[in-house]
């Protein structure tokens, strides 16, 4: 690359999060890194005027408009095509950087430059707007962990330790550590590592693409490091709340990840047990949430009643529409 090329390319994929995107870009204006950088926004055919906002209010940002929703992975790949940086900073549109965080993440790569195993990706601390910690790193997903998280086995707690290990429940996010996977909401990646593994797999509709990405980095011999070097404020789930068929996209992604990491045969055997146990959980959850919604309504808590009723309908819809289709995914 030419000497004039930036060190960091900040890549933001947006889909119908106009206000959050503005806050994200404002935070980059307030807290730009000392390292040379560029900012690229990939708009996934938003219908809320996001692209017009960027074009009119943020002339320093390179705007790429897609004619359809490419998803998180596909949008990131589109942004990389235009990026010139030595490092890619993948940043969610509902995230806001704080002072010094991008330079600090860059410094983690520099600190490990002479290590035997190269660092491919670095994640920092993520916090909610009220300051609470987000658990932004995990071990790679395992069959026992997802059995506990997504099936009726949750209620008997026989696999609770598997999920706790996966979520690194004993880790305080206060020290640097090699991890299995890093949340894609604020992820800095070495260009050479990105190119070696072929980038993001845009076959993921939504969810599990970051687990797949870091899995392939580790398989290629790169380290994935969590570092408490700085903070990014992450509102979390802003676009997710607007996404249709989230249940279907999540489990399509999960099965795709396991086929790659565990093989087709083991994944097929896993599905034989997982799908009926997951359907059983949906069948229990939906009426239970309806009763909870009724109880909340009787207490006068209409907001909670509305959320619980919405959750009950989502579970019922997933049970009717998706549970049987999961055999085909």
ABEGO torsion letter per residue (X at the ends): XBAABBABBBBBBBBGBAAAAAAAAAAAAABBBABBBBBBBBBBGBAAGAAAAAAAABAABBBBBBABBAEAAAAAAAAAAABABABBBBBBAABBBBBGAAAAAAAAAAAAAABABBBABBBBBBBBAAGBBBBABBBBBBAAAAAAAABAAAAAGAAAAAAAAAAGAABAGABBBBBABBBAABBBBBAAAAAAAGEBBAABABEGAAAAAAAAAAAAGBBBBBBAABBBBBAEGAAAAABBGAAAAAAAAAAAAAAAAAEAAAAAAAAAAAAAAAAAAAAAAAAAAAAAAAAAAAAGBAAAAAAAAAAAAAAAAAAAAAAAAAAAX
